[in-house]
Amino acid sequence: MITEKLKLEAFPYQTHDKVRYGDTDRQGHVNNIHFSEFLETGRVELLYQPKKPLHKEHCSFVIVQNNLSLINEIHWPGVVHIGTGILKLGKSSITFYQQLFQNDVVVATAETVIVHVDHVTHQSTPLSEDTKRILKDYMLKL
């Protein structure tokens, strides 16, 4: 696990998501369940690119481990910036490291392991060499 916070610019993949009023709770800040949704935006945009899907036919990516640390509150209105990078590529797994930012402040960190799974066998299946080559461009340089 990375112990120091990175700047958004350190991440090879960056995107954002709009904070919705409906994301807030009675305390006036974004409910912590939505932090995972923001993180999902960063991973899904990278993994499920319409022009070049990274999964094999009849396969998808499944979360097998997620370590999320909530650091600061997110407030509405606003935007959350999502930094996404890869720490490790396995035979069928990808370990992501992500940070969420609001107003240039780190509000959450997460390390998530995703596995490439066959829909028929429900077993992990190796990433293609082409997928690994593409994903290497998203490795974090620490």
C-alpha positions as CSV (number, residue, x, y, z in Angstrom):
1,M,0.0,0.0,0.0
2,I,1.2,3.5,-0.9
3,T,1.6,5.5,2.3
4,E,2.2,9.0,0.8
5,K,-0.4,11.0,-1.0
6,L,0.4,11.7,-4.7
7,K,-0.6,14.8,-6.7
8,L,-3.2,14.3,-9.4
9,E,-0.6,14.9,-12.1
10,A,1.3,11.8,-10.9
11,F,-1.4,9.5,-12.1
12,P,-1.3,8.2,-15.7
13,Y,-5.1,8.2,-16.0
14,Q,-7.1,11.2,-14.8
15,T,-10.8,11.9,-15.0
16,H,-13.5,13.6,-13.0
17,D,-17.1,13.2,-11.9
18,K,-19.7,15.7,-10.9
19,V,-21.0,15.7,-7.3
20,R,-24.7,15.5,-7.3
21,Y,-27.0,17.0,-4.6
22,G,-28.5,13.5,-4.2
23,D,-25.1,12.2,-3.2
24,T,-25.3,14.2,0.1
25,D,-26.5,13.0,3.5
26,R,-28.1,14.7,6.5
27,Q,-24.7,16.1,7.6
28,G,-24.4,18.0,4.3
29,H,-21.5,16.2,2.8
30,V,-21.3,13.3,0.3
31,N,-22.3,10.0,1.8
32,N,-19.3,7.7,2.0
33,I,-20.9,5.0,-0.3
34,H,-20.4,7.4,-3.2
35,F,-16.6,7.4,-2.8
36,S,-16.6,3.9,-4.3
37,E,-18.7,5.1,-7.2
38,F,-16.3,7.9,-8.0
39,L,-13.4,5.4,-7.9
40,E,-15.4,3.1,-10.2
41,T,-15.6,5.9,-12.7
42,G,-11.8,6.0,-13.0
43,R,-11.4,2.2,-13.4
44,V,-14.3,1.7,-15.7
45,E,-13.3,4.5,-18.1
46,L,-9.9,2.9,-18.4
47,L,-10.9,-0.8,-18.6
48,Y,-14.0,-0.6,-20.8
49,Q,-12.9,1.8,-23.5
50,P,-15.6,1.4,-26.2
51,K,-13.1,1.6,-29.1
52,K,-10.6,-0.9,-27.6
53,P,-12.1,-3.2,-24.9
54,L,-9.4,-4.7,-22.7
55,H,-11.4,-7.8,-21.8
56,K,-11.8,-11.0,-23.9
57,E,-15.1,-11.9,-25.3
58,H,-17.4,-13.4,-22.7
59,C,-15.2,-12.0,-19.9
60,S,-15.3,-9.0,-17.6
61,F,-13.4,-7.5,-14.7
62,V,-14.5,-8.3,-11.2
63,I,-13.3,-6.7,-7.9
64,V,-11.8,-9.2,-5.5
65,Q,-10.3,-6.8,-3.0
66,N,-10.8,-3.2,-2.2
67,N,-9.0,-1.2,0.5
68,L,-10.6,2.3,0.7
69,S,-9.4,5.0,3.1
70,L,-11.7,7.9,3.7
71,I,-9.6,11.0,4.5
72,N,-11.7,14.1,4.0
73,E,-15.3,15.0,3.3
74,I,-16.6,15.7,-0.2
75,H,-19.0,18.6,-0.5
76,W,-21.8,19.6,-3.0
77,P,-21.7,21.4,-5.3
78,G,-18.4,20.5,-6.9
79,V,-16.3,18.1,-8.9
80,V,-14.2,15.2,-7.8
81,H,-11.0,14.5,-9.7
82,I,-10.0,10.9,-9.9
83,G,-6.4,9.8,-10.3
84,T,-5.9,6.1,-11.4
85,G,-2.8,4.1,-11.9
86,I,-1.7,0.5,-11.9
87,L,0.6,-0.9,-9.2
88,K,0.9,-4.5,-10.5
89,L,-0.1,-6.6,-13.4
90,G,-0.6,-10.3,-12.7
91,K,-1.5,-13.2,-15.0
92,S,-5.3,-12.4,-14.7
93,S,-5.3,-9.6,-12.2
94,I,-4.7,-5.8,-12.1
95,T,-3.9,-3.9,-8.9
96,F,-5.0,-0.3,-9.1
97,Y,-4.1,2.6,-6.9
98,Q,-6.4,5.6,-6.9
99,Q,-6.9,8.9,-5.2
100,L,-9.9,11.2,-5.1
101,F,-9.4,14.9,-5.0
102,Q,-11.7,17.8,-4.4
103,N,-10.3,21.3,-4.7
104,D,-6.8,19.8,-5.0
105,V,-7.2,18.1,-1.6
106,V,-6.9,14.3,-1.3
107,V,-10.3,13.0,0.1
108,A,-9.7,9.3,-0.3
109,T,-7.2,6.6,-1.4
110,A,-7.9,3.1,-2.6
111,E,-6.0,0.0,-3.6
112,T,-8.2,-2.3,-5.6
113,V,-7.5,-5.7,-7.1
114,I,-9.5,-6.6,-10.3
115,V,-9.6,-10.1,-11.8
116,H,-10.4,-10.9,-15.5
117,V,-13.2,-13.5,-15.2
118,D,-14.8,-15.8,-17.8
119,H,-18.6,-15.6,-17.7
120,V,-19.1,-19.2,-18.6
121,T,-16.6,-20.9,-16.2
122,H,-16.7,-18.2,-13.5
123,Q,-12.9,-18.6,-13.2
124,S,-10.1,-16.2,-13.7
125,T,-8.7,-16.1,-17.2
126,P,-5.4,-14.7,-18.3
127,L,-5.2,-11.1,-19.6
128,S,-4.2,-11.0,-23.3
129,E,-0.7,-9.9,-24.2
130,D,-2.3,-7.0,-26.1
131,T,-4.2,-5.9,-22.9
132,K,-1.0,-6.2,-20.8
133,R,0.9,-4.1,-23.3
134,I,-1.9,-1.4,-23.2
135,L,-2.1,-1.5,-19.4
136,K,1.6,-1.0,-18.9
137,D,1.1,2.6,-20.1
138,Y,-0.9,3.1,-16.9
139,M,1.7,1.8,-14.4
140,L,2.4,4.3,-11.7
141,K,6.0,5.5,-11.6
142,L,6.9,5.7,-7.9
